[in-house]
Amino acid sequence: MTNSNTRANALAERLLLGANTLATFAEGLSDAQWNQPVLGDGRTIGVVVHHVANVYPLEIELAQVLASGNPITEATMEVVNQMNADHAKEFAGVNKQEAIALLRQNSKIAAESIRAFTDAELDQSAKVSLNANAPLTAQFFIEDHALRHSFHHFEKIKNTIKK
C-alpha cells in the first residue's frame, strides 16, 4: 500500500536521490579507485560505499524509535566509531558489485520504510544520545542520518577522486 503522506514520500525520494547518485558514481570507478583511501577518512572508497548501504537499516530503526516517542539512549560517537572500525576490518576487501547492489537494495527498503511514517510520527521528538540528548524529531533524524549519509560520503569520495 502506498502512503499518501507527501512529507514522507519527499524524504524517501531525497534519500533515493543520494543513494542512486552514489551508486551510479561508484559503478564508474576503476578497481584502483575503488580501493583508494578516502581523504580524511582512511577507509577505502569501497568500504565507505558498503558502509552507507550497511547502516541504512540501523538509521531507519533509530528513526522509528523516535517516531514512537522513545529516546535513543545507547548511541554515542564512541559506539559509532567502533562500529565503523569493525565494519572497515570486516569488509576491507568488499566486492564492488556486491556493495553497490547492497546500496541499491537497502536504500530502496529504507525509502519504503520512510514512506510508512505519518506526519505525527515525523513530528514526534525524544532525546538522542548521539546529539547531546537534544530532543530531536524523527524527521530531523532521518534527514541528518539516513538521508544525508550518502550525500556526505559522495562528496568526500568525489573530492578524493579529484586529487
VMD Tcl script that draws the C-alpha trace (Angstrom):
set ca {
  {0.00 0.00 0.00}
  {1.38 3.40 -0.97}
  {1.30 6.10 1.67}
  {-0.17 9.39 0.52}
  {1.98 11.27 3.03}
  {3.64 13.96 0.95}
  {6.37 14.70 3.53}
  {7.33 11.06 3.98}
  {7.36 10.48 0.23}
  {9.55 13.54 -0.32}
  {12.01 12.31 2.32}
  {12.10 8.89 0.68}
  {12.73 10.37 -2.76}
  {15.56 12.53 -1.44}
  {17.15 9.50 0.22}
  {16.94 7.59 -3.07}
  {18.44 10.52 -4.97}
  {21.53 10.44 -2.75}
  {21.87 6.67 -2.80}
  {21.42 6.45 -6.56}
  {23.93 9.26 -7.13}
  {26.50 7.44 -5.00}
  {25.76 4.07 -6.65}
  {25.99 5.45 -10.19}
  {29.26 7.22 -9.41}
  {30.71 4.10 -7.76}
  {29.80 1.96 -10.78}
  {32.13 4.08 -12.90}
  {35.15 3.69 -10.62}
  {38.16 1.64 -11.64}
  {39.43 -1.09 -9.31}
  {42.29 1.21 -8.28}
  {39.86 3.99 -7.40}
  {37.54 1.57 -5.57}
  {40.48 0.59 -3.35}
  {41.75 4.14 -2.81}
  {41.54 5.54 0.73}
  {39.04 8.38 1.14}
  {40.82 11.63 2.02}
  {40.44 12.50 5.70}
  {38.82 9.14 6.44}
  {41.31 6.35 5.79}
  {38.75 3.76 4.75}
  {38.75 2.78 1.11}
  {36.06 4.08 -1.21}
  {34.68 0.55 -1.44}
  {34.40 0.19 2.31}
  {32.67 3.57 2.58}
  {30.14 2.73 -0.13}
  {29.38 -0.56 1.63}
  {29.20 1.29 4.97}
  {26.49 3.64 3.66}
  {24.50 0.64 2.44}
  {25.07 -1.33 5.62}
  {23.82 1.30 8.09}
  {20.52 2.20 6.40}
  {18.60 -0.42 8.44}
  {20.01 0.88 11.74}
  {19.39 4.52 10.83}
  {15.76 3.76 9.98}
  {15.31 1.64 13.10}
  {16.52 4.54 15.26}
  {14.18 6.97 13.48}
  {11.33 4.56 14.24}
  {12.33 4.63 17.91}
  {11.94 8.41 17.90}
  {8.70 8.20 15.92}
  {7.26 6.05 18.69}
  {8.17 8.71 21.26}
  {11.08 6.83 22.80}
  {14.57 8.25 23.29}
  {17.72 6.95 21.64}
  {19.97 6.24 24.61}
  {22.82 3.96 23.58}
  {24.18 5.76 20.51}
  {27.38 7.74 21.12}
  {30.25 8.80 18.88}
  {32.39 6.19 20.63}
  {29.89 3.48 19.66}
  {29.64 4.82 16.10}
  {33.42 5.00 15.71}
  {33.84 1.43 16.97}
  {31.06 0.19 14.70}
  {32.73 1.91 11.73}
  {36.17 0.49 12.61}
  {34.77 -3.03 12.98}
  {32.93 -2.69 9.67}
  {36.08 -1.46 7.91}
  {38.03 -4.51 9.10}
  {35.29 -6.98 8.21}
  {34.69 -5.56 4.73}
  {38.22 -4.44 3.80}
  {38.12 -6.35 0.52}
  {34.48 -5.69 -0.34}
  {33.45 -6.52 -3.90}
  {32.25 -3.51 -5.92}
  {29.21 -5.18 -7.48}
  {28.06 -6.61 -4.15}
  {28.47 -3.29 -2.33}
  {26.57 -1.36 -5.00}
  {23.82 -3.98 -5.08}
  {23.50 -3.73 -1.28}
  {23.39 0.07 -1.53}
  {20.56 -0.06 -4.05}
  {18.67 -2.76 -2.11}
  {18.98 -1.19 1.34}
  {18.21 2.32 0.12}
  {15.04 1.03 -1.54}
  {14.00 -0.71 1.68}
  {14.86 2.41 3.70}
  {12.78 4.58 1.37}
  {9.80 2.25 1.70}
  {10.16 2.36 5.49}
  {10.27 6.16 5.43}
  {7.13 6.28 3.28}
  {5.30 4.46 6.10}
  {5.84 7.35 8.55}
  {2.86 9.57 9.27}
  {3.20 13.33 9.79}
  {2.58 12.80 13.50}
  {5.40 10.24 13.65}
  {7.77 12.52 11.71}
  {6.98 15.31 14.21}
  {7.47 13.10 17.28}
  {10.56 14.03 19.28}
  {12.63 12.48 22.02}
  {16.17 12.75 23.37}
  {19.00 11.47 21.18}
  {22.19 10.48 22.99}
  {24.25 10.88 19.80}
  {23.21 14.55 19.69}
  {23.90 15.64 23.29}
  {20.49 14.32 24.38}
  {18.77 17.04 22.36}
  {15.08 16.33 21.76}
  {15.03 15.73 18.00}
  {12.16 14.86 15.72}
  {12.09 11.66 13.74}
  {12.11 13.75 10.56}
  {15.27 15.58 11.60}
  {16.91 12.29 12.49}
  {16.02 10.82 9.08}
  {17.36 13.91 7.32}
  {20.54 14.11 9.39}
  {21.38 10.42 9.19}
  {19.82 8.14 6.56}
  {19.12 10.87 4.02}
  {22.32 12.92 4.41}
  {24.65 9.95 4.73}
  {25.06 9.13 1.03}
  {25.47 12.81 0.09}
  {28.08 13.29 2.82}
  {30.22 10.37 1.70}
  {29.67 11.04 -2.02}
  {31.23 14.50 -1.65}
  {34.24 13.05 0.19}
  {34.65 10.31 -2.42}
  {34.33 12.80 -5.28}
  {36.98 15.02 -3.68}
  {39.27 12.01 -3.25}
  {38.98 11.08 -6.93}
  {39.74 14.68 -7.99}
  {43.11 14.65 -6.15}
}
mol new
graphics top color blue
foreach p $ca { graphics top sphere $p radius 0.5 }
foreach p [lrange $ca 0 end-1] q [lrange $ca 1 end] { graphics top cylinder $p $q radius 0.2 }
display resetview
